């Protein structure tokens, strides 16, 4: 084995997918033009989960490109496996981040990632465009609150209905203060 092959192999995290599952993943990301790769050390991958198997989570990260994450190499394997078993991974957006130890990954929801991006861009904009210190601080305080709210997972429609209406209705008027 050449030095280049050893270096390349050492950088990969996880095992290859079984051939039948790999072929299914290739078909989902573009057929003959599709590519499915194994994550690398220090890699960061964002995208939608397109396939969940017993051993891997396949995430589309670009046009005709996917990453096959070995479930056993994630630091939150139990939580990810529970989500996979309940069908709550398929179609969701996640970030996977790996360190140099191999196998350390963290799944972060798309909403949290997007909220962080918006907050960072708004902060940069405020630094350049809002010259009044108090106004800038007030703006950033509102952006921080918005980002926190945005990052919260939203309740499914069924759960919202189970909570009951949030506004008074004719059959349930708002309680009077005494």
C-alpha positions in Angstrom: 0.0 0.0 0.0 1.4 3.4 -1.0 1.9 6.3 1.5 -0.9 8.2 -0.3 -3.3 5.3 0.0 -2.5 4.9 3.8 -3.0 8.7 4.3 -6.3 8.7 2.4 -7.5 5.6 4.3 -6.6 7.1 7.7 -8.6 10.2 6.9 -11.9 8.3 6.4 -14.3 7.8 9.2 -16.5 4.7 9.2 -17.0 1.7 7.1 -18.3 1.3 3.6 -22.0 0.5 3.0 -23.1 -2.9 1.8 -23.3 -3.0 -2.0 -27.1 -3.2 -2.3 -27.6 -0.2 0.0 -24.8 1.7 -1.8 -26.6 1.1 -5.1 -29.8 2.4 -3.6 -28.1 5.5 -2.4 -26.5 6.1 -5.8 -29.9 5.9 -7.4 -31.3 8.5 -5.0 -28.6 11.0 -5.7 -28.5 10.9 -9.5 -28.0 7.4 -10.8 -24.9 7.1 -13.0 -23.9 10.7 -12.2 -24.4 10.1 -8.5 -21.5 9.7 -6.0 -21.7 8.5 -2.4 -18.6 9.1 -0.2 -17.5 8.2 3.3 -16.9 11.2 5.6 -13.4 12.4 6.3 -11.7 13.6 9.5 -12.5 17.3 10.2 -15.3 17.1 7.7 -18.5 19.1 8.0 -21.5 18.0 6.1 -24.9 19.7 5.8 -28.0 18.5 4.0 -31.1 16.4 3.9 -31.2 12.7 5.0 -32.3 10.7 2.0 -31.7 7.1 3.2 -31.5 5.4 6.6 -30.2 1.8 6.7 -29.3 -0.5 9.6 -25.7 0.7 9.4 -25.6 4.1 7.7 -27.4 7.5 7.3 -27.1 8.8 3.8 -27.1 12.6 3.5 -27.4 14.5 0.3 -24.8 17.3 0.4 -24.9 18.6 -3.2 -26.3 17.8 -6.6 -25.6 14.1 -7.2 -23.4 13.9 -4.1 -24.1 12.2 -0.8 -22.2 11.2 2.3 -22.8 7.8 4.0 -22.4 8.3 7.7 -21.6 5.1 9.7 -24.1 5.2 12.6 -21.6 3.4 14.9 -19.1 6.2 14.5 -21.4 9.0 15.8 -20.9 10.2 19.3 -24.7 10.3 19.8 -25.4 6.8 18.3 -28.2 5.9 20.7 -30.2 9.1 20.0 -29.6 8.8 16.2 -30.6 5.2 16.2 -33.8 6.0 18.1 -34.6 8.8 15.6 -33.9 6.4 12.7 -36.1 3.6 14.2 -39.0 6.0 14.7 -38.6 7.4 11.1 -37.8 10.9 12.3 -34.5 11.2 10.4 -35.7 10.6 6.8 -36.1 13.9 5.0 -34.8 16.1 7.8 -31.8 18.5 7.5 -28.8 17.8 9.7 -25.2 18.9 10.1 -22.6 16.3 10.8 -19.2 17.4 12.2 -16.2 15.2 12.6 -13.0 15.8 14.5 -9.5 14.2 14.2 -10.2 11.3 16.4 -12.5 9.7 13.9 -16.1 8.9 14.8 -16.9 12.0 16.8 -20.0 13.5 15.1 -22.7 15.8 16.2 -26.1 16.1 14.5 -27.6 19.6 14.6 -31.0 20.5 13.3 -31.2 22.6 10.2 -33.1 25.3 12.2 -30.3 25.7 14.7 -27.7 26.0 11.9 -29.8 28.5 9.9 -30.5 30.6 13.1 -26.8 30.8 13.8 -26.0 31.8 10.2 -28.7 34.6 10.3 -27.4 35.8 13.7 -23.8 36.0 12.4 -24.8 37.8 9.2 -27.0 40.3 11.1 -24.3 41.0 13.6 -21.8 41.7 10.8 -24.3 44.0 9.1 -25.0 45.8 12.4 -21.3 46.4 13.0 -21.0 48.1 9.6 -24.3 49.9 9.4 -25.6 50.9 12.9 -23.3 53.6 14.2 -25.2 54.4 17.4 -24.0 51.9 20.1 -27.3 51.7 22.0 -29.3 51.2 18.8 -26.8 48.5 17.7 -27.1 46.7 21.1 -30.9 46.9 20.9 -30.9 45.5 17.4 -28.5 42.6 18.3 -30.6 41.8 21.4 -33.7 41.4 19.2 -31.7 39.3 16.6 -30.5 37.1 19.5 -34.0 36.5 20.7 -35.2 35.8 17.2 -32.4 33.3 16.6 -33.2 31.5 19.9 -36.8 31.3 18.9 -36.0 30.2 15.4 -33.7 27.4 16.7 -36.5 25.9 18.9 -38.0 22.8 17.4 -41.5 23.5 16.2 -44.3 21.3 17.5 -46.1 19.1 14.9 -49.7 20.2 14.1 -51.1 17.3 16.1 -49.2 18.4 19.2 -50.3 22.0 18.8 -54.0 20.9 18.5 -53.6 18.8 21.7 -52.5 21.9 23.6 -55.8 23.6 22.8 -56.4 27.0 21.3 -54.1 29.8 22.2 -56.7 32.5 21.9 -60.2 32.7 23.5 -63.1 31.2 21.6 -66.8 31.8 22.0 -67.2 28.5 23.8 -64.1 29.2 26.1 -63.9 32.9 26.9 -60.8 34.3 28.5 -61.0 34.1 32.4 -61.8 37.3 34.1 -59.4 38.8 36.7 -61.0 39.6 40.1 
